[in-house]
Structures are given as structure tokens and as C-alpha cells.
């Protein structure tokens, strides 16, 4: 027995085909219109102030002024927001020896925040009436001099960039803050037997003779050494071998006797 099949004529399907084609045309037109509107919006955005940097905030800087940060970081008001390479600009800032780390973040639609972590200044070296930073990295800056030292950091004398200065700073970095702040001046005073010999002048009027290699482990005991002296006793504390104190008067007499003998 032959199966009865329902035969659908082309004429009966024409309305459905028209409807399908119409929907497809509308969908294509919607996509094209959306793309066109998106392009218009993008164009309007780049033509508007919203696409350009309107504000730049700088945080964490104490030694490097804001204008220097903007200049060295190649950051300008009016730059296109999406044209800024934050990683590249951060690396430009980190070329400054005073800057340990720099990060740049986009805040809101068109504001930048620059976060700065500086290398700490551990002291200054004076030259021709100007003061040059000595950083916690052991580097003596030869540019960006100051007219006067800032804070209570010690004044260095006779040092230059190199291993001796790096060793000296590494020792200072190990000292408690109270001991570090008690130092007024640090002089490089090499001898025939010790090219790392140093002489320190303390804020309390005493003098310290030491060698860099063992300086921190011995200098940490400075407060207890001074506590054993009489209030009116001032002199030289020798930390090169053990711990030995002699008054300025005794030191003067010993030097006079030595010169007389020679």
C-alpha cells in the first residue's frame, strides 16, 4: 500500500521564505547599524576631553619633585589615555637613581596615579658647599645637589663611588635607628694596614675609630659603651680590635710623646 504524503507546493512556502529573508535582512542591517554607531561613538570619544588625561596624581615622592617625575616619566596632561604605555613609562622613571620602584595606574576614565617608592638617603657628602645624596644602595649621586642636608643623616667625607662606599652603607643599614642617628660625621681614613679604616664624629662629642668590615657588629654596642663613661668624659672609642676608650687629653699626650720620640 502506498504511503500518503502531504505535498507542499512552492506557492504555499513563498510567504515563509519572504518572512525569513526579511528577518535575515533586518538582522544584517542591525549589525551594520550597530557597527556604524560604534564607530561614531569611538570617534566622538577620541574627539572628546574624556579620551585625554585630565589629572595626574603623584604619591610617595619626598626627594623627587612632581615636575621631575612627570618629565622623566614622559607623562603629560592632554595625552591620549589609551596611548600611554604604563609599563614603559614606569621603567623610564626607575632610571632615576632616587626612585626604587614606580607604578602607573589609570583611575576613572581619564586620571593617572603615579606611585613612587624612593631609595632612602642614608647620608650626604659635601663638596664645594653643596651636599650630594648617598643612597641606601651604596651609590653616591654626582648630580642633583642640595644646598643643605635634610634631616639628621650623617655627613660623609672622603668617599667615592665604589666597593668601599658600598661596604660602608651596607654596615650602616644594619644599625638600629637610634645608633645611626647618633652619628654626625663619617670620614674615610685609610691607613697602610687598613684601606677601610674610618673615623666617626658622634653627636655626643665622642669620636670612634673603626674598620668597615666589623663596624656594625661593634657599633651596635655604642650606647652601652658610652653608658659606662663619666658624664664629663669625652674621647676616642677604638673599635678596631675589641673596645678601647681613651680621653682626648690622653690621646693628645700620646701623640705628643710619639712625635717627640720620632
Backbone bond lengths (Angstrom), bond angles and torsions (degrees), N, CA, C in turn:
res aa  C-N    CA-C-N  psi(-1)  N-CA   C-N-CA  omega(-1)  CA-C   N-CA-C  phi
1 X - - - 1.472 - - 1.516 106.95 -
2 X 1.284 114.41 130.13 1.465 119.19 -179.45 1.519 109.76 -74.43
3 X 1.436 115.61 138.13 1.473 120.79 178.09 1.519 110.43 -74.48
4 X 1.324 114.02 138.94 1.467 119.02 176.37 1.523 108.94 -79.03
5 X 1.293 119.93 122.37 1.455 123.94 179.09 1.530 109.33 -115.98
6 X 1.349 112.59 139.06 1.462 117.96 179.40 1.514 108.45 -85.36
7 X 1.266 117.33 119.70 1.454 122.63 -178.15 1.519 108.48 -96.62
8 X 1.409 114.47 121.54 1.470 120.08 179.62 1.511 107.21 -101.00
9 X 1.267 116.27 123.36 1.458 120.72 -178.07 1.522 110.54 -79.52
10 X 1.338 119.24 154.03 1.461 125.04 177.33 1.518 110.26 -57.23
11 X 1.346 114.88 -38.92 1.451 118.91 -178.35 1.525 112.23 -58.82
12 X 1.367 114.72 -36.99 1.473 118.04 -177.87 1.536 112.02 -73.46
13 X 1.350 117.08 -21.31 1.478 120.03 -178.22 1.526 112.99 -92.97
14 X 1.299 117.71 -10.89 1.465 121.15 -177.83 1.534 112.31 -57.04
15 X 1.333 120.26 -45.67 1.477 119.38 178.47 1.533 112.52 -58.11
16 X 1.346 115.74 -40.98 1.481 118.82 -179.99 1.523 110.97 -65.43
17 X 1.326 117.64 -40.60 1.449 121.66 179.00 1.536 110.63 -64.07
18 X 1.319 115.27 -42.36 1.455 119.22 177.37 1.524 111.75 -61.60
19 X 1.322 114.92 -41.12 1.462 120.26 179.71 1.533 111.25 -64.57
20 X 1.337 115.26 -41.65 1.480 120.92 -180.00 1.520 110.32 -65.18
21 X 1.342 115.40 -45.68 1.460 119.39 -179.56 1.528 111.44 -64.45
22 X 1.291 116.83 -34.93 1.456 121.20 178.87 1.537 110.98 -65.99
23 X 1.351 114.53 -43.74 1.472 119.10 178.13 1.529 110.34 -62.64
24 X 1.338 115.47 -42.22 1.460 120.13 -179.60 1.521 110.80 -63.98
25 X 1.330 116.32 -41.08 1.459 120.76 178.43 1.522 111.38 -64.27
26 X 1.332 115.83 -42.07 1.468 120.75 179.21 1.525 110.67 -63.18
27 X 1.362 115.04 -40.98 1.468 119.27 -179.97 1.521 110.86 -64.26
28 X 1.342 117.09 -44.47 1.460 120.85 178.45 1.522 111.39 -63.08
29 X 1.346 115.35 -41.50 1.456 119.47 179.33 1.526 111.11 -64.79
30 X 1.339 115.81 -37.37 1.474 120.21 179.18 1.520 110.68 -64.23
31 X 1.357 115.78 -41.54 1.476 119.85 179.15 1.521 110.37 -63.97
32 X 1.329 116.43 -45.55 1.457 120.38 -179.41 1.523 111.59 -63.33
33 X 1.342 115.90 -42.66 1.468 120.21 179.13 1.533 110.54 -64.24
34 X 1.358 115.60 -40.36 1.473 119.87 179.52 1.523 110.85 -62.91
35 X 1.342 115.67 -43.77 1.467 120.10 178.39 1.526 110.04 -62.78
36 X 1.302 116.18 -43.77 1.463 121.27 -179.94 1.530 110.84 -61.85
37 X 1.353 116.16 -44.98 1.466 120.22 178.81 1.521 111.38 -64.82
38 X 1.353 115.37 -38.21 1.456 119.58 178.78 1.528 110.74 -63.16
39 X 1.324 116.46 -42.85 1.461 120.84 177.69 1.521 111.11 -62.67
40 X 1.318 116.26 -38.95 1.465 120.31 177.60 1.532 110.31 -64.16
41 X 1.346 115.71 -44.16 1.469 119.75 -179.86 1.525 111.24 -63.78
42 X 1.355 116.01 -41.77 1.467 119.86 178.55 1.525 110.07 -62.41
43 X 1.317 115.94 -43.89 1.465 120.53 178.70 1.515 111.15 -61.59
44 X 1.340 115.99 -45.26 1.464 120.09 179.14 1.533 110.88 -63.42
45 X 1.353 116.49 -37.05 1.469 120.54 179.41 1.525 110.48 -62.24
46 X 1.334 116.77 -47.41 1.459 119.72 -177.86 1.524 112.10 -71.13
47 X 1.300 117.17 -20.49 1.462 120.17 175.92 1.525 112.30 -86.44
48 X 1.331 115.79 -14.69 1.466 120.46 -176.49 1.528 111.08 -92.65
49 X 1.340 118.13 161.25 1.473 122.07 176.95 1.529 112.97 -62.50
50 X 1.324 117.67 -20.49 1.469 120.60 -179.02 1.522 112.79 -62.00
51 X 1.338 117.75 -25.30 1.463 120.93 -176.66 1.528 112.35 -83.79
52 X 1.343 116.65 -6.43 1.459 119.96 -175.36 1.522 110.82 -115.70
53 X 1.324 115.06 150.99 1.468 121.27 -179.01 1.522 109.46 -65.67
54 X 1.321 115.27 121.90 1.464 121.15 -178.78 1.532 112.27 -102.45
55 X 1.346 116.48 -28.78 1.465 120.04 -178.30 1.525 109.04 -143.06
56 X 1.346 115.75 143.73 1.461 121.99 174.50 1.523 107.80 -129.90
57 X 1.324 116.38 119.01 1.467 122.13 178.53 1.530 108.74 -103.54
58 X 1.332 116.61 138.03 1.467 122.04 179.57 1.524 108.45 -121.11
59 X 1.326 116.76 125.71 1.467 122.34 -179.92 1.527 110.17 -121.49
60 X 1.340 116.05 149.59 1.464 121.39 170.02 1.514 115.36 87.77
61 X 1.324 118.15 -4.32 1.465 119.91 -179.34 1.526 110.86 -88.17
62 X 1.321 115.87 133.21 1.457 121.39 177.32 1.530 110.73 -124.72
63 X 1.337 115.48 -39.40 1.465 119.84 -177.70 1.529 111.99 -98.32
64 X 1.319 116.38 -29.99 1.461 120.66 -179.66 1.521 108.28 -97.26
65 X 1.340 117.17 121.54 1.457 119.15 -177.01 1.528 110.72 -73.59
66 X 1.318 114.78 159.48 1.470 121.69 -173.99 1.525 112.51 -60.11
67 X 1.328 117.12 -39.97 1.466 119.68 -177.94 1.524 110.98 -65.31
68 X 1.341 116.79 -37.97 1.465 120.49 177.29 1.523 110.51 -63.34
69 X 1.332 116.69 -39.98 1.465 121.00 179.21 1.524 110.59 -63.52
70 X 1.331 117.04 -43.90 1.462 120.39 -179.89 1.525 111.01 -65.36
71 X 1.335 116.40 -40.45 1.462 120.41 -178.47 1.525 111.22 -68.82
72 X 1.344 116.33 -50.27 1.464 119.90 -177.24 1.519 112.08 -69.86
73 X 1.332 116.90 -26.35 1.458 120.36 178.14 1.510 113.66 -87.77
74 X 1.353 115.83 0.19 1.471 121.34 -179.39 1.528 111.16 54.63
75 X 1.324 115.31 46.56 1.460 122.27 -178.88 1.523 109.11 -113.52
76 X 1.325 115.61 128.49 1.465 119.28 -176.62 1.526 110.31 -139.09
77 X 1.320 115.37 144.36 1.459 119.99 170.96 1.525 107.93 -65.14
78 X 1.318 116.43 138.34 1.455 120.58 -179.49 1.510 114.23 95.71
79 X 1.361 117.26 -9.24 1.466 119.65 174.94 1.527 109.23 -67.36
80 X 1.344 116.18 149.08 1.455 119.03 174.96 1.526 109.71 -66.98
81 X 1.323 116.56 130.72 1.460 122.09 -176.72 1.520 111.34 -56.44
82 X 1.335 116.69 -46.20 1.460 119.68 -175.67 1.531 112.21 -83.93
83 X 1.327 116.69 2.64 1.461 119.86 175.44 1.518 112.19 -95.03
84 X 1.337 116.96 -3.69 1.469 121.15 -178.01 1.519 109.88 -88.72
85 X 1.325 116.00 124.91 1.466 122.27 174.90 1.521 107.27 -92.93
86 X 1.317 116.92 96.01 1.463 121.35 -171.79 1.530 112.14 -60.72
87 X 1.329 116.65 -39.51 1.466 120.14 179.72 1.524 111.22 -65.55
88 X 1.317 116.92 -43.92 1.468 121.62 -179.24 1.521 110.66 -65.33
89 X 1.334 116.56 -42.99 1.463 119.94 -179.68 1.524 111.64 -66.33
90 X 1.335 116.63 -34.51 1.470 120.45 177.27 1.523 110.67 -64.27
91 X 1.322 116.53 -41.25 1.474 120.83 179.37 1.528 111.15 -65.68
92 X 1.328 116.57 -34.10 1.460 119.65 175.86 1.529 110.55 -61.71
93 X 1.326 116.42 -42.12 1.466 120.60 179.46 1.521 111.87 -66.43
94 X 1.321 117.04 -36.36 1.469 120.99 -177.40 1.517 113.13 -72.96
95 X 1.325 117.30 -4.56 1.462 120.30 173.29 1.521 110.96 -73.76
96 X 1.330 116.50 -21.70 1.461 120.89 176.29 1.534 108.39 -71.16
97 X 1.339 119.60 121.78 1.472 121.06 -176.17 1.527 113.81 -60.94
98 X 1.331 116.90 -20.52 1.463 119.39 178.27 1.527 112.37 -78.03
99 X 1.334 116.94 -15.50 1.461 121.07 -175.98 1.529 110.41 -104.35
100 X 1.323 115.80 117.78 1.465 121.34 179.01 1.526 111.01 -80.66
101 X 1.337 116.40 -44.20 1.462 120.73 -178.23 1.525 109.75 -150.21
102 X 1.342 114.96 142.42 1.465 120.68 177.78 1.522 108.97 -135.85
103 X 1.323 116.42 135.41 1.464 121.42 174.77 1.526 108.57 -130.00
104 X 1.316 115.52 143.16 1.468 121.61 -179.79 1.518 108.33 -122.44
105 X 1.328 116.28 127.38 1.466 121.35 -177.86 1.528 109.54 -125.78
106 X 1.322 115.09 147.12 1.467 121.13 173.69 1.518 108.31 -88.73
107 X 1.312 116.18 126.64 1.457 120.98 177.94 1.521 108.73 -117.56
108 X 1.338 114.57 126.56 1.449 118.52 -177.14 1.514 110.55 66.88
109 X 1.319 116.59 -147.55 1.462 120.67 -177.52 1.522 113.25 -87.40
110 X 1.326 117.32 -34.29 1.462 117.99 -171.98 1.529 113.53 -149.33
111 X 1.324 117.13 34.60 1.460 121.61 175.50 1.523 109.80 -120.04
112 X 1.330 115.93 143.17 1.461 121.51 177.49 1.521 109.05 -114.48
113 X 1.333 115.69 142.72 1.467 120.52 172.95 1.524 108.05 -121.79
114 X 1.324 115.83 122.14 1.464 122.19 179.57 1.527 107.85 -104.47
115 X 1.328 115.79 119.49 1.473 120.90 179.80 1.525 108.63 -105.35
116 X 1.338 115.64 124.75 1.459 122.10 -174.68 1.530 110.50 -115.05
117 X 1.328 116.28 132.47 1.460 121.68 168.04 1.518 106.93 -115.27
118 X 1.322 116.92 119.56 1.461 120.63 -174.27 1.528 111.69 -95.17
119 X 1.336 114.79 152.71 1.455 120.14 168.06 1.527 107.62 -73.23
120 X 1.300 115.91 130.83 1.458 121.04 -176.46 1.531 110.68 -71.06
121 X 1.324 116.03 136.43 1.469 121.17 172.81 1.519 108.34 -82.72
122 X 1.332 115.78 122.62 1.465 119.52 -176.99 1.520 111.54 -99.98
123 X 1.334 116.51 -12.31 1.460 120.31 178.81 1.510 110.61 -179.33
124 X 1.344 115.60 -178.48 1.468 121.36 179.85 1.523 109.49 -135.33
125 X 1.311 115.93 147.35 1.468 120.07 171.60 1.516 108.54 -114.77
126 X 1.326 115.34 129.68 1.468 120.59 -176.99 1.521 110.78 -87.82
127 X 1.345 115.53 139.25 1.460 121.44 175.68 1.528 108.14 -151.66
128 X 1.321 114.94 120.41 1.465 121.78 178.35 1.525 112.10 53.40
129 X 1.327 115.77 41.34 1.457 120.35 176.42 1.513 115.13 78.65
130 X 1.343 116.89 5.81 1.459 121.05 176.79 1.519 109.62 -117.64
131 X 1.326 115.73 157.42 1.461 120.89 -174.99 1.532 110.00 -119.25
132 X 1.335 115.00 126.22 1.458 121.66 -177.07 1.529 109.96 -110.16
133 X 1.324 115.87 134.34 1.469 121.47 -176.57 1.530 112.03 -64.44
134 X 1.324 115.35 140.14 1.461 122.27 165.47 1.524 105.74 -113.71
135 X 1.328 115.77 117.98 1.459 121.08 -171.55 1.528 112.20 -90.39
136 X 1.323 115.01 164.63 1.464 121.25 179.02 1.524 112.01 -63.36
137 X 1.331 117.41 -14.88 1.460 122.10 177.10 1.526 111.78 -80.96
138 X 1.342 117.14 -7.89 1.461 120.24 -178.49 1.516 112.91 89.58
139 X 1.326 116.91 14.11 1.466 121.31 -179.12 1.521 110.54 -102.14
140 X 1.317 115.16 132.27 1.461 121.97 173.71 1.522 108.05 -94.02
141 X 1.329 116.50 118.76 1.462 119.86 178.50 1.525 109.55 -73.02
142 X 1.306 115.64 137.04 1.460 120.54 178.41 1.528 110.75 -107.46
143 X 1.340 115.75 3.48 1.462 121.80 176.41 1.529 107.84 -128.79
144 X 1.302 116.37 179.19 1.465 123.45 177.52 1.535 112.25 55.26
145 X 1.352 118.42 51.00 1.468 120.09 -179.74 1.520 112.12 -68.46
146 X 1.327 115.14 157.46 1.460 121.95 176.23 1.525 108.31 -112.46
147 X 1.313 115.58 152.58 1.462 120.25 -179.76 1.523 111.47 -76.52
148 X 1.327 116.47 -22.99 1.464 120.89 178.15 1.526 107.96 -155.21
149 X 1.331 117.89 151.61 1.471 120.24 -179.79 1.523 111.15 -68.47
150 X 1.313 115.75 149.33 1.458 121.81 -179.49 1.527 109.21 -104.43
151 X 1.326 117.04 132.38 1.452 121.32 176.60 1.523 112.48 76.96
152 X 1.325 115.82 -157.28 1.463 122.21 -175.49 1.521 112.58 -107.48
153 X 1.330 117.52 23.55 1.452 120.05 179.73 1.526 110.89 -67.76
154 X 1.342 117.75 145.53 1.466 120.14 -178.75 1.524 112.69 -67.59
155 X 1.334 115.47 155.88 1.455 122.69 176.46 1.527 108.50 -97.74
156 X 1.331 116.45 125.48 1.467 122.03 179.07 1.525 109.36 -91.92
157 X 1.325 114.75 155.45 1.456 119.71 177.00 1.527 109.21 -147.14
158 X 1.331 115.70 133.55 1.459 120.21 175.07 1.515 115.55 84.30
159 X 1.318 118.02 7.55 1.470 120.86 -179.26 1.527 110.13 -97.50
160 X 1.307 115.77 157.94 1.464 122.58 173.03 1.517 107.95 -144.45
161 X 1.315 116.71 165.07 1.460 120.32 -179.91 1.521 110.41 -59.84
162 X 1.327 115.14 132.69 1.456 119.84 -177.82 1.517 110.51 155.83
163 X 1.330 115.71 -173.91 1.466 120.96 -174.12 1.522 112.99 -66.67
164 X 1.332 116.97 -36.40 1.469 119.45 -179.35 1.531 110.46 -60.70
165 X 1.325 116.89 -45.53 1.466 120.25 178.84 1.527 111.06 -65.55
166 X 1.326 117.23 -41.47 1.471 120.30 177.93 1.522 110.82 -60.72
167 X 1.334 116.41 -41.56 1.474 120.24 178.66 1.527 110.70 -64.83
168 X 1.330 116.18 -40.33 1.462 120.20 -179.97 1.526 111.17 -63.12
169 X 1.325 116.08 -46.93 1.466 120.46 -179.48 1.517 110.92 -65.73
170 X 1.331 117.58 -38.13 1.465 120.90 178.03 1.528 110.72 -60.30
171 X 1.331 117.16 -37.02 1.470 121.10 177.66 1.526 110.70 -69.75
172 X 1.329 116.51 -42.34 1.469 120.00 179.23 1.522 111.72 -62.94
173 X 1.327 116.22 -35.32 1.469 120.45 179.74 1.524 112.44 -64.54
174 X 1.335 117.25 -17.08 1.467 121.12 -179.61 1.527 113.01 -90.83
175 X 1.328 116.51 -9.42 1.466 119.72 -175.88 1.523 112.03 -80.55
176 X 1.331 117.71 147.01 1.470 120.19 170.71 1.528 109.06 -62.12
177 X 1.320 116.19 150.64 1.463 120.77 -175.88 1.524 112.04 -57.51
178 X 1.349 116.58 -38.98 1.460 120.20 -178.54 1.519 112.36 -61.67
179 X 1.330 116.80 -40.04 1.469 120.98 179.39 1.523 109.69 -70.63
180 X 1.328 116.61 -41.85 1.465 120.70 -179.99 1.532 110.78 -60.39
181 X 1.321 116.22 -41.86 1.471 120.19 -178.02 1.527 112.49 -71.96
182 X 1.322 117.36 -13.85 1.470 120.40 179.57 1.528 111.86 -83.77
183 X 1.332 116.95 -6.42 1.471 121.35 -178.67 1.525 109.50 -91.52
184 X 1.314 116.72 127.89 1.457 121.99 178.82 1.530 111.01 -94.17
185 X 1.336 117.25 -49.06 1.457 121.21 -177.22 1.527 110.54 -139.38
186 X 1.340 115.64 148.46 1.465 122.30 176.10 1.524 107.58 -128.30
187 X 1.338 115.89 118.09 1.453 120.63 -178.20 1.525 110.22 -111.98
188 X 1.324 115.90 131.28 1.460 120.48 171.45 1.525 107.18 -76.04
189 X 1.343 116.70 121.38 1.469 121.11 -175.91 1.524 109.82 -136.03
190 X 1.334 117.80 64.91 1.472 121.04 -177.06 1.529 112.46 -61.87
191 X 1.320 114.39 145.75 1.472 120.81 176.69 1.530 108.59 -119.25
192 X 1.333 116.21 176.80 1.459 119.97 179.56 1.522 111.72 -62.37
193 X 1.323 115.45 -33.02 1.467 119.76 -176.54 1.521 113.35 -96.47
194 X 1.336 117.66 -13.12 1.467 120.54 -176.34 1.530 110.13 -147.08
195 X 1.344 115.86 103.71 1.467 118.80 -179.74 1.518 112.36 -79.60
196 X 1.356 117.60 -2.13 1.463 121.27 176.93 1.528 111.29 -113.72
197 X 1.320 116.11 24.23 1.464 119.55 177.78 1.524 109.60 -72.87
198 X 1.326 115.97 138.09 1.462 121.58 -179.95 1.524 110.71 -131.94
199 X 1.327 114.21 156.61 1.456 120.87 176.14 1.522 107.81 -129.63
200 X 1.323 116.33 127.50 1.454 121.66 -177.09 1.519 110.49 -114.48
201 X 1.337 115.45 142.43 1.451 121.61 173.02 1.523 107.34 -112.42
202 X 1.328 114.98 123.95 1.449 121.31 -172.70 1.531 111.10 -95.73
203 X 1.315 115.42 157.22 1.470 120.66 179.39 1.524 112.40 -65.80
204 X 1.325 118.10 -22.08 1.464 120.89 -178.75 1.525 112.38 -87.74
205 X 1.337 117.89 1.84 1.469 120.63 177.26 1.502 114.53 99.89
206 X 1.316 118.75 -7.53 1.457 121.38 178.78 1.521 110.98 -86.72
207 X 1.323 114.74 167.23 1.458 122.25 178.48 1.528 107.65 -125.02
208 X 1.315 116.76 145.99 1.464 121.15 -179.63 1.519 109.28 -124.52
209 X 1.321 115.40 131.43 1.454 121.63 175.01 1.522 107.42 -110.48
210 X 1.345 117.34 126.44 1.470 119.64 -174.50 1.523 110.38 -154.51
211 X 1.318 114.52 174.64 1.454 120.70 172.21 1.525 108.15 -119.57
212 X 1.306 117.10 145.76 1.461 121.09 -170.28 1.530 112.58 -61.37
213 X 1.333 117.62 -40.27 1.461 120.74 -172.04 1.525 113.76 -60.76
214 X 1.336 118.19 -29.41 1.474 120.94 -178.99 1.532 111.25 -117.10
215 X 1.319 116.57 13.83 1.460 120.33 -171.78 1.527 112.99 -60.80
216 X 1.345 117.74 -51.93 1.467 120.44 -173.59 1.520 112.44 -63.05
217 X 1.341 116.83 -45.23 1.473 119.36 -176.02 1.527 112.11 -65.81
218 X 1.343 117.50 -24.58 1.462 120.86 179.10 1.526 111.90 -95.09
219 X 1.322 115.53 -37.70 1.459 119.59 -177.10 1.525 111.98 -68.62
220 X 1.319 117.82 -23.58 1.464 120.54 179.61 1.530 110.95 -61.86
221 X 1.346 116.18 -21.07 1.471 120.38 179.90 1.528 112.40 -92.38
222 X 1.321 117.43 6.39 1.467 120.66 -176.42 1.537 112.74 -56.19
223 X 1.349 119.58 -45.82 1.476 118.41 -179.52 1.531 112.89 -58.50
224 X 1.337 117.99 -39.97 1.467 119.61 -179.29 1.527 111.29 -72.44
225 X 1.334 117.32 -30.49 1.471 120.42 177.04 1.520 109.79 -66.93
226 X 1.323 116.40 -46.72 1.467 121.43 -178.50 1.529 110.63 -65.69
227 X 1.329 116.25 -33.20 1.470 120.11 -179.13 1.531 111.93 -63.46
228 X 1.327 117.32 -22.90 1.466 121.27 -179.28 1.529 112.59 -85.33
229 X 1.334 117.11 -9.36 1.454 120.60 -179.06 1.526 110.52 -88.12
230 X 1.321 115.70 156.03 1.456 120.40 174.99 1.524 108.86 -72.02
231 X 1.327 115.52 154.52 1.470 120.09 -176.16 1.518 112.64 -58.35
232 X 1.328 116.71 -34.90 1.467 119.93 -177.00 1.526 112.62 -91.59
233 X 1.308 117.40 4.04 1.465 120.99 179.96 1.527 111.14 -89.04
234 X 1.300 115.30 121.46 1.455 121.15 174.41 1.519 107.88 -131.60
235 X 1.322 115.11 140.42 1.453 117.00 -178.29 1.508 111.80 -177.06
236 X 1.330 114.74 -153.37 1.458 122.02 -175.56 1.523 109.83 -108.76
237 X 1.322 115.59 127.51 1.462 121.69 176.04 1.518 107.37 -103.14
238 X 1.322 115.93 114.22 1.469 121.43 -177.25 1.525 108.65 -93.67
239 X 1.328 116.63 115.14 1.464 121.83 -178.97 1.533 112.42 -109.29
240 X 1.314 116.27 12.15 1.465 118.41 -177.94 1.525 111.24 -69.91
241 X 1.295 116.50 -48.61 1.469 121.79 177.30 1.529 106.73 -128.02
242 X 1.310 116.07 108.98 1.463 119.36 -176.19 1.507 110.12 68.58
243 X 1.346 115.70 -139.89 1.453 121.55 179.67 1.523 107.71 -146.79
244 X 1.331 115.53 116.88 1.460 120.47 -174.00 1.527 109.29 -135.01
245 X 1.338 116.39 133.38 1.467 120.89 -179.37 1.527 110.18 -117.04
246 X 1.318 115.86 135.61 1.459 120.68 171.70 1.529 108.17 -138.58
247 X 1.326 115.35 139.61 1.453 119.75 -177.79 1.529 109.45 -69.74
248 X 1.334 115.55 161.38 1.462 119.42 177.98 1.531 110.79 -60.88
249 X 1.336 116.25 -35.69 1.459 120.09 179.27 1.521 110.81 -63.78
250 X 1.331 116.33 -46.20 1.464 120.09 179.78 1.521 110.46 -64.75
251 X 1.317 116.75 -39.99 1.464 120.71 179.89 1.525 110.00 -63.69
252 X 1.336 116.57 -39.12 1.465 121.30 179.03 1.517 110.54 -65.49
253 X 1.341 116.52 -41.24 1.462 120.95 179.63 1.526 110.82 -66.34
254 X 1.355 116.84 -40.41 1.460 120.75 179.65 1.523 111.06 -65.46
255 X 1.321 116.69 -40.48 1.466 120.46 178.88 1.521 111.44 -66.28
256 X 1.342 115.62 -39.96 1.478 120.01 179.34 1.518 109.78 -64.91
257 X 1.327 116.88 -41.74 1.466 120.42 179.95 1.523 110.52 -66.00
258 X 1.333 116.49 -38.65 1.459 120.62 179.79 1.524 111.11 -66.08
259 X 1.338 117.21 -41.00 1.453 121.13 179.50 1.539 110.97 -68.26
260 X 1.333 115.95 -36.92 1.447 120.35 179.30 1.520 110.56 -66.24
261 X 1.354 114.69 -37.70 1.472 120.43 -179.49 1.526 110.50 -67.71
262 X 1.345 114.90 -39.47 1.469 119.04 -179.38 1.532 111.34 -72.09
